[in-house]
Amino acid sequence: MKPRLSRRAMLQLGGGALLGAWAAQSRAPLAAPPAGGYRWRNWSGLQSCAARELATPGDEAELAKLLHEAARTGVPLRCVGAGHSFSPLVPTAGKLVSLDRMSGLLSHDAAAGEATLLAGTRIGLLARLLDEKGLALRNQPDIDAQSYAGAISTATHGTGAGLPALHADARALRLLTPSGLALDCGKGRDDDLLQAARVSLGSLGVIARATVAALPAYHLQRKLWLLPAQDMLEAAPELARRHRHFEFYYLPFTGYAAAIVHDIRPPGPASRPASADEDMLRELRRLRDWLGGMPALRRWTARRLIDPDLSELAFDKSWRLLSTVRPTRFNESEWHVPREAGIACVREVIDKLERRNDVFFPLEFRFVKADDAWLSPFYRRDSCSIAIHAAAGEPHDYLLTEIAPLFRRYEGRPHWGKLHPYGAADFAALYPRWSDFLKLRRELDPKGALLNHHLRRVFGVPA
Ligand SMILES: Cc1cc2nc3c(=O)[nH]c(=O)nc-3n(C[C@H](O)[C@H](O)[C@H](O)COP(=O)(O)OP(=O)(O)OC[C@H]3O[C@@H](n4cnc5c(N)ncnc54)[C@H](O)[C@@H]3O)c2cc1C
């Protein structure tokens, strides 16, 4: 019988001893925190800091006091959500503030199609709370562990040619600033501030609460199937047009890609096969481990083992299908390019990636609709998003040194929460409202109480 490289079937290449060594994820060494301090590190283990304290305010009065103190003492303050950003947005030697105790739904209005929540609410919890009220988010990212404020602050997105990133559905925000202001912004009430605050990297103030647009709860059907990579690249624009959500994963050194579509269907009994993504990853990693030094043999073997007829069907409530869990840790860089350039760009990226024999992580290709937030990577630009990954503990520098320069030619805007080498001059050229944002940031936080080293580089603010 022909052996098969499927999302479930494991490669029978023998021996798993090497795997343990690769699975041991190296982590950033942690500096000792000051006495009474707090050691923090991000999800992938790449970013870390020794903060003076982790403050967890329970309400807006406590949060306002923390901000006032930061402005008075000059000890900087950074907000942390779920720590799922790959870029060093969070690390500080000052104070970390988590809104984990400011979580939950405050109110909802089904007729208006909106709900108001405390900004520390995790996306997964928000989806469940909305569901109890017969409501649902328009779209969700790949995982739902992020806090709402953390997710919108970096322009977190899902996929769908007609669906914008999460922040576009933030109808109103309350922002507490170091200068003691509590600013409420929303459509028709300081619209400019809303467009600036929707994606603001925690640099304008702390988002305490948000009103989000919500749809009546809906069910989705998911279909997954494999296609030869060249066919996928040709079919992608049409698949994106035909389906509410479409994305594909390119499987390096196999010649194949996996298409995933989601479409709304009438309610019915759920059927959801267990995710086999981890099996697939393990198989791709094994192929790389055993045959990485022989790329031609690696490709030949993958093509013989892969099951081109593989497909999966699932049906469930929207929030149960749109987000998943990712047990394998990795580091990531993601770039958003103009929609019409997406396929040409990803062809080049694949070509470059496959010049490195150590690559095995699938590349993710998604579609995101334009919006108007000043620092949105989708600002007035329908986009395609190209995400490249390296397993945690393995080299990832090449994502920035070898692959990132390619995106410059396509006017790629990097995901704020993922690894990128860009600084203020790069962003000034990419964002039409860049100087407006910088001016507003100076007004709301003149002493830079909310900045860290990374944000000073991003905004061009000297230490
Ligand atoms: C496994 C994995 C899968 C992912 N999938 C996707 C995906 O599908 N799509 C996508 O676009 N991204 C994705 N990401 C990236 C992730 O969504 C973003 O980095 C997001 O910002 C993380 O949210 P967080 O709550 O962890 O925020 P953090 O990483 O903790 O913080 C992010 C930023 O938000 C700020 N912040 C946090 N809370 C507040 C607040 N109350 N007020 C003001 N600022 C605040 C922080 O200061 C920081 O600047 C993924 C990341 C991982 C690790």
The ligand as a Gaussian input file, in Angstrom:
#p B3LYP/6-31G(d) Opt

LIG

0 1
 C       -0.131000      31.658000      17.878000
 C       -0.432000      33.050000      17.398000
 C       -1.384000      33.223000      16.408000
 C       -1.673000      34.512000      15.942000
 N       -2.621000      34.655000      14.967000
 C       -2.870000      35.881000      14.452000
 C       -3.823000      36.064000      13.415000
 O       -4.498000      35.138000      12.982000
 N       -3.976000      37.309000      12.904000
 C       -3.247000      38.366000      13.351000
 O       -3.396000      39.463000      12.825000
 N       -2.364000      38.235000      14.364000
 C       -2.165000      37.027000      14.926000
 N       -1.273000      36.896000      15.955000
 C       -0.662000      38.112000      16.518000
 C       -1.505000      38.655000      17.689000
 O       -2.880000      38.662000      17.365000
 C       -1.115000      40.109000      17.986000
 O        0.253000      40.219000      18.224000
 C       -1.917000      40.680000      19.179000
 O       -1.564000      42.029000      19.348000
 C       -1.670000      39.941000      20.473000
 O       -2.633000      40.336000      21.423000
 P       -2.267000      40.291000      22.981000
 O       -3.523000      40.446000      23.771000
 O       -1.414000      39.128000      23.257000
 O       -1.436000      41.654000      23.118000
 P        0.085000      41.878000      23.552000
 O        0.952000      41.164000      22.611000
 O        0.233000      41.586000      24.995000
 O        0.185000      43.445000      23.283000
 C        0.084000      43.944000      21.980000
 C        0.009000      45.467000      22.007000
 O       -1.227000      45.881000      22.577000
 C       -0.998000      46.831000      23.590000
 N       -2.084000      46.724000      24.566000
 C       -2.492000      45.637000      25.251000
 N       -3.539000      45.961000      26.029000
 C       -3.793000      47.274000      25.839000
 C       -4.743000      48.189000      26.360000
 N       -5.671000      47.838000      27.249000
 N       -4.711000      49.480000      25.917000
 C       -3.795000      49.883000      25.009000
 N       -2.864000      49.050000      24.489000
 C       -2.876000      47.761000      24.902000
 C        0.365000      46.454000      24.148000
 O        0.962000      47.533000      24.844000
 C        1.096000      46.123000      22.857000
 O        1.547000      47.279000      22.236000
 C       -0.981000      35.644000      16.471000
 C       -0.030000      35.457000      17.479000
 C        0.236000      34.170000      17.950000
 C        1.261000      33.987000      19.035000

